Amino acid sequence: MKALAALFLAAVPMLAQSAVVWEHDLVAAQKRAKAEKKLLFVDIWAEWCPPCQHLKKKVFPTPEAQKALGAYVAVALMTESKDRTQNPTNMKLAERYKVEGYPTLLILDAEGKELRRQVGAFRTGAEFAAWLGSK
C-alpha cells in the first residue's frame, strides 16, 4: 500500500502539467490570445513534410517545448495532406504570411501581425524552447 501511495504521489506533478491545447483555426486562436493576453505560436505545415512530422512527434511533445508553448496560444495549420490535397482556408493563410517552405513557424500578436519567423525544424525541444523564449 505504501508503494502504491508513493507511486501516486510521484505521478501527481506529471498530472498537474497539462498538455498544450492546439488550436486549428487562426480566428478562434486570435480571440483566445486576446482573452488570455498571449502571443500566438503558429505552425504552418504539410502532412507529407518529414521535418514537420519531426516537430509534431519529437519536438513539440518534449517537456521543454510544452513548458515554452504554455506562454503562447499554439496554432497548427495544416496546408496539405499526405496525398497533397490542399486545405483552402489554411492555404490562404500560408499565402497571407508568404510561406515559401515547410514548416514555417510564426510568432504573431493577437491581431495577426508577424513578430518573428523560423523556416525549418528544430532538432530538439530545448532548441525550440530557446527560440520561443528569445526576443
N, C-alpha and C positions, 0 to 999 in steps of 0.2 A: 504494500500500500504506500509506504514511504517513497519507493522508487517511482511509482505512478504519479504521486504528487510532485516529486522533483521534476519529472519529465514534463508535466503540465506547466509548472512554473517556468521552466526553461523555454517553453513554447509561447508563453504569453507575450513577450516582447515582439515576437515574429507576427503574432496575430494583430498586434496594435499597428503595425506598419501596413497600411493599406496600399494596394497596388494603384498605380496611376490610372485614372479613368480617362480613356482616349475618346475624344470627340471625332466625328467623321463628317461634320457639317461646319463649314467655316463661320457662317452667320450665327448659328447656335453657340459656337465656341466664343465668338466675339461678345455675345450677350453675357455668357458666363464670365469671361475675362473682365468685363466692365463691372459686373456684380461682385466679383472676388478681388478686384483691383490687382490683376495679374497681367503679365505679358503672355503672348501666345508662342508656343513652340509648334511649328508646323513641319511635318514630314511629308513631302510630296514624292511619291514613289510609284513604282510599277511592280506588279506581282512577278513578272518574268525576270526582274533585275536581281542578280546574285548579291551585289553589295547591299541592296535594300533588304533582302532576306536576312543577311548577316546582322544588320541593325536590329531588325524585328526579333530575331531568335537569340542572338548572342550579346547584344549591347544594351538595348532598352530594358530587358528584364533584370540586369545586374543591380545589386543594392546601390551602387554609386549613382547609376543612371536614374533609378527610381527616386532616390533622395533629391537629386538635382531637378528632375522633372516636377517634383512636388511644388516648386516655386512658380510653375507655369500652368497654363491651360494647354494640354497636349492635344494636337490635332493630327490625324493621319488621313491623308488624301490620296487614295489610290487612283491613278490616272488610267492605267491599263491592266487588264487581267492577263493570265498566262497565255491565253490564245490571242493576245493583242487587241481584244475588244476594249474600246475606249469608254470611259465614264465621261459623258459630255460635260457635266457640271464641273468635275474636277479638272478636265482638260482646259476649260475656260479659265479656271483659276491658275493653272500652270502657265497659260498664255499671259494672263494678267501680271504674274510675277516673273515673266520672262525665263521660265525654266528651260535650260538647254541640256541638262543631263540629270540622271537619277543616281542616287537620291539627292534631292535638293532640300536642305534643312533651313528653315527661316525662323527668325525671331521677329515677331510683329507686335506692335502696340494694339490695344483693344479696338482701334479704328481701322486696323489693317495696314498701317504704314510699316514698311520693312525697315528694321533696325540693323539686322545682321543676316549673313548668309554663309552657308557651307555647302559646297557641292562635293559629293563623295562621302563614303562611310568612315566611321571611326573604328579602330581595331578593338578597343576595349571600352568598357563602361567608364573607367577612370578618365580616359582621354575625352570622351563625350561630356562627362560631368565638368571637366576643366573648361571645355569650350563653352558650355552653358553658363558657367559661373564667371566667365571673363566679360569684360565690358567693352 
